[in-house]
């Protein structure tokens, strides 16, 4: 059921949790599994994790950009500190921005073209580093 969220600019946002999908990150210490919501549409991506008060350490949100492009994110209306992982179309993590500041309007840039962005609760990295491979159906597989 959608939950109405009123932002500081009085715009109402309908926040709906998306179905959960399995995602695995291959790290040097072994595979790390998460259950993620996948934001595929512009509306889902604009809403993101807006209005969420908490996020379990094994949950996250995957933004499927559809094509590779440079992207800028922000934390406006997001109450949770997140680790933001930028991921190439091949599923390899290109960069990580750890422990973002809740409610910040500061731009967080991928700095290069990426095919997806994964948001996880801050501190849940579990040895995840750039170069690690993310397995999910949106990524090209060899």
C-alpha positions in Angstrom: 0.0 0.0 0.0 1.4 3.4 -0.9 2.3 5.6 2.1 1.9 9.4 1.4 5.1 11.3 2.3 5.0 15.1 2.4 8.4 16.7 1.7 9.6 20.1 2.8 8.3 21.7 -0.5 4.8 20.2 0.3 5.0 17.8 -2.6 3.3 14.5 -1.7 5.2 11.3 -2.6 3.6 7.9 -2.8 6.1 5.5 -1.3 5.6 1.9 -2.2 7.9 -1.0 -1.4 8.8 -2.9 -4.6 9.1 -6.7 -4.8 12.3 -8.1 -3.4 14.9 -9.8 -5.7 18.0 -11.7 -4.9 21.4 -10.1 -5.6 24.9 -11.4 -4.8 28.2 -9.6 -4.6 31.4 -11.8 -5.0 34.0 -10.4 -2.5 37.4 -11.6 -1.6 35.9 -13.0 1.6 33.2 -14.9 -0.2 29.7 -14.1 -1.6 27.5 -11.5 0.1 23.8 -11.9 -0.5 21.1 -9.2 -0.4 17.4 -8.9 -1.1 16.9 -5.7 -3.1 14.0 -3.7 -4.5 14.8 -2.9 -8.2 13.8 0.6 -9.3 13.3 0.4 -13.1 11.0 3.3 -14.0 11.8 7.0 -13.7 9.1 7.3 -11.0 10.6 4.4 -8.9 14.1 5.8 -9.3 12.9 9.4 -8.3 11.3 8.0 -5.2 14.1 5.6 -4.3 14.3 5.1 -0.5 12.5 8.4 0.2 10.6 8.3 3.5 12.1 5.0 4.8 13.1 5.2 8.4 15.2 2.1 8.4 16.7 -0.6 6.1 17.8 -4.1 7.2 21.5 -4.8 6.7 20.6 -7.5 4.1 18.3 -5.2 2.1 18.9 -2.5 -0.5 17.7 -0.8 -3.6 19.1 -1.4 -7.1 18.6 1.3 -9.7 18.6 -0.2 -13.2 19.6 2.7 -15.5 18.9 0.8 -18.7 21.9 2.1 -20.4 25.3 3.2 -19.2 25.6 6.9 -18.3 27.1 9.2 -15.7 24.6 9.8 -12.9 24.3 12.1 -10.0 22.4 11.1 -6.9 21.4 12.9 -3.7 20.0 12.1 -0.3 17.2 14.7 -0.2 14.3 13.2 1.8 16.3 10.1 2.7 16.6 9.5 6.4 19.0 6.6 6.3 22.8 6.9 5.8 23.7 4.7 2.8 26.7 3.2 1.0 26.2 3.9 -2.7 27.8 1.5 -5.1 28.1 2.5 -8.7 28.1 -0.6 -11.0 29.1 -1.0 -14.7 26.7 -2.8 -17.2 29.0 -5.8 -16.8 28.2 -6.0 -13.0 31.6 -4.8 -11.8 31.6 -2.2 -9.0 33.3 0.9 -10.3 33.2 3.0 -7.1 31.7 3.2 -3.7 30.6 6.3 -1.8 30.4 5.2 1.9 28.2 6.6 4.7 26.2 9.3 2.9 24.7 12.1 4.9 20.9 11.8 5.4 18.8 14.6 3.8 21.8 16.1 2.0 21.3 17.8 -1.3 25.0 17.5 -2.1 25.5 15.8 -5.5 27.0 12.3 -5.4 28.5 11.5 -8.8 29.3 8.2 -10.4 32.2 10.1 -12.1 32.0 7.7 -15.1 29.3 5.9 -17.0 27.6 3.1 -15.1 24.6 0.8 -15.7 23.3 0.6 -12.2 23.5 2.0 -8.7 23.1 -0.1 -5.5 22.1 1.5 -2.2 22.9 -0.4 1.0 22.6 0.6 4.6 25.8 2.4 5.6 28.4 0.1 7.1 27.0 -3.1 5.5 29.8 -3.2 3.0 31.2 -6.5 4.4 34.5 -6.3 2.5 32.8 -5.1 -0.7 35.3 -3.1 -2.8 35.5 -1.6 -6.3 36.1 -4.4 -8.9 33.8 -6.9 -7.1 31.3 -8.6 -9.3 27.5 -8.1 -8.7 25.2 -10.9 -9.9 21.7 -10.0 -10.8 19.6 -10.5 -13.9 20.0 -6.8 -15.1 23.8 -7.3 -15.7 25.4 -8.7 -18.8 26.9 -12.1 -18.1 29.9 -13.5 -19.9 
